[in-house]
Amino acid sequence: MNKENKMTNPIKAFNFEGKQVIDSRDVAEMIGKQHAHLMRDIKRYINVLSTNPNLDSLNFFVESSYKDSKGEERPCYLLTKQGCEMVANKLTGDKGILFTAQYVSLFNQYEQEHQKLAKPQFEIPQTLGEALQLAADQQKLIEKNQPKVDYYDEQMRNPGLMTMTEIAKDFGMSAVTLNKILAEKKVQFRQGKHWVIAQKYAGKGYAAYEPYAYKKQTSKGMEKGVHNNLKLTQKGRKFIYDLLAEDGIHPIIENMSLLED
């Protein structure tokens, strides 16, 4: 994860890959500690946690990065509620009490905001006329969204591997553009003439390498060889869909619906 320098924004808990977290720079500000010193402490905590196979440091601290005012990438950590608890336990006196109150409030605020978003907002029909109108509105919504439903039913259930070109077409862009976006987000990188999935995502089942034979004419004659071509699984396709959605990039079929709205 690469984040912009966010210290001018209000301190908030946010979601990162299903975990509610707080940026270590924000935590350092909350406890009145230099960020470099907090980073040093967190690294020590992770080293200790790694000695126990039953404890996963990712439940406490997640490695991340941000760009400083010069545009240079710097390391940071994302702290879960458990990670904040560990930091709080090392503080003494009023400082520990105040930090505990702050991070608990931030996580509670996050939960309250997202519970409101998840809560269905509708009124129960009180008359037969209102019920019939609701049914008619629902039918219109179903008919409007049917193309998208059919699309995902057909495409997302397809068990085969897909090329980056095929996935890029869904978003109305070229494979070159999509590869560039994924490289900027550190999902993949160039190795020679080929793209390679980053180690962070290598074991998640997002991609597979499909070998293909090639021939090319050289000064010594016809040369034969085999290249490994990076292809995406349907799980990887869904990952790219979610990743691009964070930047407001949606498949063409969804953009058509948004224009209708």
QUICORHU-V482778 format. One record per residue. RES is the residue in one small letter. PSI is psi in whole degrees, 0 to 359 (* if undefined). D_CENTER is the distance of its C-alpha to the mean C-alpha in Angstrom with 2 decimals. Layout:
BEGIN
((RES | PSI | D_CENTER) (RES | PSI | D_CENTER))
END
This chain:
BEGIN
((m | 131 | 7.63) (n | 123 | 10.39) (k | 150 | 11.70) (e | 162 | 14.95) (n | 117 | 17.91) (k | 16 | 17.67) (m | 343 | 20.88) (t | 349 | 22.68) (n | 157 | 20.44) (p | 145 | 21.26) (i | 129 | 19.86) (k | 153 | 17.39) (a | 148 | 15.27) (f | 170 | 11.69) (n | 132 | 8.89) (f | 110 | 6.33) (e | 46 | 5.39) (g | 358 | 8.68) (k | 139 | 10.58) (q | 125 | 12.48) (v | 165 | 13.03) (i | 137 | 15.26) (d | 138 | 15.29) (s | 332 | 18.19) (r | 322 | 19.83) (d | 319 | 20.17) (v | 317 | 21.54) (a | 319 | 23.98) (e | 320 | 25.15) (m | 325 | 25.66) (i | 2 | 27.81) (g | 43 | 29.58) (k | 148 | 28.66) (q | 139 | 27.87) (h | 321 | 24.27) (a | 322 | 25.61) (h | 322 | 27.63) (l | 319 | 24.81) (m | 318 | 22.77) (r | 316 | 25.95) (d | 317 | 26.28) (i | 319 | 22.76) (k | 321 | 23.36) (r | 320 | 26.62) (y | 318 | 25.10) (i | 320 | 22.69) (n | 320 | 25.77) (v | 316 | 27.69) (l | 326 | 25.05) (s | 345 | 24.91) (t | 348 | 28.60) (n | 113 | 28.03) (p | 345 | 26.50) (n | 355 | 25.90) (l | 129 | 23.55) (d | 117 | 19.95) (s | 337 | 19.05) (l | 343 | 15.31) (n | 350 | 16.52) (f | 312 | 17.85) (f | 135 | 16.18) (v | 126 | 12.92) (e | 139 | 13.58) (s | 188 | 12.02) (s | 166 | 13.79) (y | 167 | 14.96) (k | 129 | 17.63) (d | 185 | 21.04) (s | 341 | 23.70) (k | 359 | 24.85) (g | 10 | 21.55) (e | 143 | 21.46) (e | 132 | 18.45) (r | 149 | 19.01) (p | 152 | 17.62) (c | 179 | 16.66) (y | 155 | 15.40) (l | 124 | 13.39) (l | 127 | 15.97) (t | 180 | 15.76) (k | 322 | 18.88) (q | 322 | 20.59) (g | 320 | 19.93) (c | 322 | 21.48) (e | 320 | 24.33) (m | 317 | 25.04) (v | 317 | 25.29) (a | 323 | 27.43) (n | 340 | 29.73) (k | 352 | 30.64) (l | 151 | 31.75) (t | 158 | 35.27) (g | 211 | 37.16) (d | 328 | 35.99) (k | 317 | 32.97) (g | 320 | 31.44) (i | 314 | 32.41) (l | 318 | 30.97) (f | 317 | 27.60) (t | 316 | 27.39) (a | 321 | 28.30) (q | 310 | 25.68) (y | 326 | 22.60) (v | 318 | 23.81) (s | 320 | 24.27) (l | 317 | 20.79) (f | 322 | 19.18) (n | 319 | 21.84) (q | 318 | 21.23) (y | 313 | 17.54) (e | 316 | 18.78) (q | 317 | 21.56) (e | 320 | 19.58) (h | 336 | 17.22) (q | 323 | 20.29) (k | 320 | 21.99) (l | 325 | 19.29) (a | 339 | 19.39) (k | 125 | 23.20) (p | 133 | 24.91) (q | 97 | 27.04) (f | 159 | 30.20) (e | 142 | 33.92) (i | 128 | 36.12) (p | 139 | 38.83) (q | 341 | 42.23) (t | 167 | 44.49) (l | 321 | 44.87) (g | 317 | 44.33) (e | 322 | 40.99) (a | 317 | 39.92) (l | 322 | 40.98) (q | 319 | 39.13) (l | 317 | 35.91) (a | 320 | 36.37) (a | 318 | 37.02) (d | 319 | 33.91) (q | 321 | 31.76) (q | 319 | 33.44) (k | 319 | 32.70) (l | 319 | 28.99) (i | 315 | 28.98) (e | 322 | 30.89) (k | 320 | 28.63) (n | 356 | 25.42) (q | 319 | 27.23) (p | 320 | 26.36) (k | 319 | 22.59) (v | 314 | 23.31) (d | 321 | 25.48) (y | 309 | 22.98) (y | 330 | 20.20) (d | 320 | 22.93) (e | 313 | 24.30) (q | 313 | 21.31) (m | 341 | 18.70) (r | 355 | 21.56) (n | 116 | 22.76) (p | 351 | 22.68) (g | 165 | 23.42) (l | 151 | 21.55) (m | 147 | 20.67) (t | 163 | 21.09) (m | 330 | 18.77) (t | 317 | 21.63) (e | 318 | 21.54) (i | 319 | 17.87) (a | 325 | 18.37) (k | 327 | 21.36) (d | 328 | 19.42) (f | 6 | 17.97) (g | 32 | 21.37) (m | 170 | 20.59) (s | 163 | 21.91) (a | 327 | 20.47) (v | 315 | 21.27) (t | 314 | 19.08) (l | 318 | 16.05) (n | 321 | 16.66) (k | 318 | 16.94) (i | 314 | 13.61) (l | 328 | 11.87) (a | 319 | 14.28) (e | 329 | 13.55) (k | 6 | 9.84) (k | 32 | 11.52) (v | 329 | 10.45) (q | 170 | 14.21) (f | 161 | 17.51) (r | 136 | 21.10) (q | 99 | 23.72) (g | 235 | 26.98) (k | 2 | 26.83) (h | 155 | 23.88) (w | 140 | 20.09) (v | 136 | 18.76) (i | 138 | 15.38) (a | 150 | 14.24) (q | 326 | 15.42) (k | 329 | 12.15) (y | 2 | 11.25) (a | 326 | 14.97) (g | 18 | 15.69) (k | 2 | 13.08) (g | 22 | 15.25) (y | 332 | 13.25) (a | 163 | 16.24) (a | 155 | 19.96) (y | 121 | 22.70) (e | 116 | 25.60) (p | 145 | 28.85) (y | 142 | 31.19) (a | 148 | 34.66) (y | 161 | 35.90) (k | 141 | 39.27) (k | 147 | 40.22) (q | 128 | 43.57) (t | 176 | 44.35) (s | 339 | 47.61) (k | 4 | 48.21) (g | 198 | 47.79) (m | 120 | 45.09) (e | 134 | 42.19) (k | 148 | 40.04) (g | 181 | 36.67) (v | 131 | 33.35) (h | 152 | 29.87) (n | 118 | 26.55) (n | 125 | 24.45) (l | 124 | 20.64) (k | 158 | 19.72) (l | 140 | 16.75) (t | 174 | 17.08) (q | 330 | 16.33) (k | 320 | 13.48) (g | 325 | 12.16) (r | 318 | 13.06) (k | 323 | 11.12) (f | 315 | 7.88) (i | 320 | 9.05) (y | 311 | 10.08) (d | 322 | 6.95) (l | 314 | 5.51) (l | 328 | 9.05) (a | 330 | 9.52) (e | 333 | 7.67) (d | 12 | 10.59) (g | 20 | 13.06) (i | 121 | 13.61) (h | 159 | 14.91) (p | 155 | 17.27) (i | 320 | 20.89) (i | 329 | 22.02) (e | 322 | 19.73) (n | 326 | 20.84) (m | 320 | 24.37) (s | 322 | 23.93) (l | 323 | 22.58) (l | 324 | 25.68) (e | 322 | 27.87) (d | * | 26.60))
END
